[in-house]
């Protein structure tokens, strides 16, 4: 739903990727992050702070503010539209 993230036990794939890189001592500064859905606001903030430079996704997510944050931070955002039919 894009709301009440603090009540959810799970983390998004983007968050997990950033955490796993940190656990293994891998810098993702300047990286491109590929994900199925547009990042939410929490993921966007983590990507900004981790130094991600580009994010590529396919499906929209109802969080325009996240896109605005990424744009303001100078992160390139690319939505791919692929027809699987």
Buried (B, 14 or more C-beta within 10 A) or exposed (E): EEEEBEEEEEBBBBBEBBEEBEEEEEEBEEBEBBBEBBBBBBBBBBBBEBEBBBBEBBEEBEBEEBBEBBEEBEBEBEEEEEEEE
